[in-house]
Amino acid sequence: MGIGILYFLVIVLANTVGAISGMGGGVIIKPVLDAIGVHSLAEISFYSSVAVFTMSIVSTWQQFKNPIDINIKLALLISFGSFIGGILGQTAFVKLLYYSNEATVQWLQIILTVLSLLFALMYTIKKWKSWELKMLGWYLALGLFLGFLSTLLGIGGGPINVALLMLCFGIPIKEATVYSIITIFFSQLSNLITIGMKTGYEVYDLSLLAYIIPAAIIVAFLAHDSAVFYLKKELFGFTNLWLFW
């Protein structure tokens, strides 16, 4: 029970810190769980994926209540790409653990996460001109890349997703956040399916999900309400789109 309560607090506090910093709670959850060091890297990635996936479900449901017009064809391409990317990312993660040790894989995840966040930060500051890519294949390719990165690193990656979507396609920020949710939902869905097919879920302490899932639901609702406020007021711009993990 003690570790479950601790994980509950980590998810809630990670989202709070993510709100203040603009990084997104999903980017913070896994590194903090790693630092606690109670479970293995594979277990932590699983718990983090469950938390992020749960948050994406709540956010998707909220989008149906407050719909934003998006291109269905592009959404399907990104969905398919991120789903396949999620499978590839989880496969790569397992292979890295098999051929290397946990410490090496963990450092690789940390380095790639920091570099990705630095990119998102630089985009926020510099506001680079969009590449305006038009071919439909680019949406599939970017969905695949973002899905792969999300599952390999065990994060949601909302700020990274939004920055790349805006940079590559010139998508308005509100639409980019919806596509980001799509990417996160399908990448984590495929990740969890892949885990279930390869190792099964019984290898994990599923009792912790009784703390992780409610925490994720709570912060997702709080994040949505606050993010809608920021979007309407247009305060601080991109860095406050931490709803999208």
N, C-alpha and C positions, 0 to 999 in steps of 0.2 A: 504493500500500500504506500509506503514511504516514497519509493522511487516513482510510483504513478503520480502522486501529488506533485513531486518535483518536476516531472515532465509536463504536467498540466500547467504549472507556474511558468516553466520555460517557454511554452508556446504562447501563453498570454503576454508575458513580458517581452518576448522576442517581437511580437507584433507591435507592442507599444514603442519599443526602441526603433523598430522599422518605420513606424509612423513619424517619429521625430527626425530620424536621419534620412528618410526617403529611400532606404535600401530595400525595404520590404521584409516582412517577418519571415517569409519562406527562405530567404537568403541567410538568415541568422540562426534559425532553429537547429539545423544540422551541425554547424560548427560548435554551438553551445553544448549540444548533446555529446559531440565528440569530446569536448573538454571535460565533461562530467566523467566520462570514461567507464561507465558501468557496463555497457554492452559493447559487442564487437562492431566493427565498421559496417558489416552487412546488416546487422540488426538495426543500427541507428539509421541507415539509409532506408530501411523498410518503414520504421516508425515515422521518419521525416516525410516519406512519400505518402503515407496514409494521412498525415496531417495536412499536407499541401493538397492532396486529392480531395479531401473533405472540404477544405476551404474553397476549392474551385467548383465543387458541386453547389455549395450554397450561393456562390457568386453567380453561377450560371442560372440558377433559379431566380435570383434577384434581377438578372438581365431580362427575363421573360416578363417581369413586372414593370420594368422600366426599359423597354426595348430601344435599341439604337440600330438604325438602318445599316446593314452591311451587305456586301456582295456574297451571295450564297455560294456561287461557284468558287470564289477565292477562299471562303471559309472551309469548304469541303477539301480543297487542295491542301490548305494548311493543316486541317484535321488529319488527313491521311498521312501527310508528311511527318507530323509530330508523333503519330501513333507508331509508324515504322521507326522513327528516330528513337522513340522510347525503348523499343525492343533492342535496337542496336546499342543504345547507351547502357542498358542493363547488362547486355551480353559482354560489352567491353569492360564494364566494372567487374564482373565475375572473372573474366580472363585476367585482368590486372591483379586481382587478389590471388588467383591461382599461381601466376608466374612471378609474383613479387610478394613483399610483406605488407602488412597493414599500414605501417608507418610511412612507407614510400607512397602508397596509394593515397593516404590521407594528405600528405604534403602536395602531391600532384593536384588533388581536389582543391586544396587551399590556394595554391598558386593560380590555377585556372579561374577560380571564383573571384579572387582579387583582381586579376587582369580584366575579367568580364565586367566587374563593377567599375573599374577605372574607365573602361570604354564608355559605359553608360553615363558616368559622371562627366567625362569629357564632352560627350554629345550634348548633355544638358547645358554645359557652360558655353560651348562653342557654337551650338546650333548649326552643324554642318549642313550644307545644301543637299537635298535629297537626290539620290541617284535616279529616281523615277523609272525603275525597272518595270517593264510592261508585260513581258512574256509570262504566261501562266506557269511555266515550269519553274520560274524563280520562287513563286509562292510555295510550291511543293518542296523545293530545295531548302528554302529557309525554314519551313516547318520541320523538315527532317533534321536540320542542323540544331534548331532550338530544342527539339524533343530529345535529341541525342545528348546535348549539353546538360539539359535539366536532369535527366536520369543518371548520367555519369557522375554529376556533381552532387546529386541528391537534394537539389534545391528547386524552388519554383522559378525564380529568375525573372519576375515581372519587369523590373526596370530594364534589364538587358533585352528582353523580348520587345518591349515598347520602343526602345531606342533603335533597335535594328529594323523593326517594321517601319518606323517613321523615316529612317535613313534610306532604306532600300526602295520603298514604294511611295513615300510622300503621303502616307495615310494620316488623316487628322488624328489628333491625340485620343479623342473619345473612341473612334473606331479601332485604333491600334490597341487600346486596352481590352476591347472585346476579343480581338484576334489573339491577344496574349492569353486571355482566359482559356480560349479554345485550345491553344498550344499546350498550356499547363494541364488542362483536363485530360486530353488524349495521350499526352506523353506519360503522365502518371498512371493513367488507366492501363496502358500497355505494359508499363513497368510492373505494376502489381499483378497483372495476368501472367507475365513472364516469370515472375518470382514464384507464383502459385504452381505453374507448370513444371518448373525446374526443380524446386526444392520443397514445395508445399508450404503451407502457412504454419503447420504444427511445430516447425523448428523454432518458431518465435514465441515469446511470452505474450500471448494474445490478450491476457488479462489487462495489460497496459493500455489496450485500445479503449477500455472503459474510461480512461482519463484523457487520452490523446484526442479521440474523436469529439467529445463534448467541448474540450478547450478550443479545437479548431472551428467548431460551429459557432461558438460564442464570439471569437475574434473575427470571424468572417462577417457576421452580422454587424458588429461594431465598425469594422473596417469599411463595409459598404456604405453605411450611413455617413461616416466621416468623409469618405472619398467623394460621395455625391455632393456634399457641401462644398468641398474644395473645388470640384469641377464647376459647379454653378458659380461660385465666387471667383474662379480662376486665380486662386491664390497660389503663389510660389511655383506655378507651372508643373512641369513634368515630375519633379522630385517628390511630389506628394501623391503620386499614383501608386502608393504602396499597397493599395487594395489588391493589386494583381500579382503580388508575390513574386 
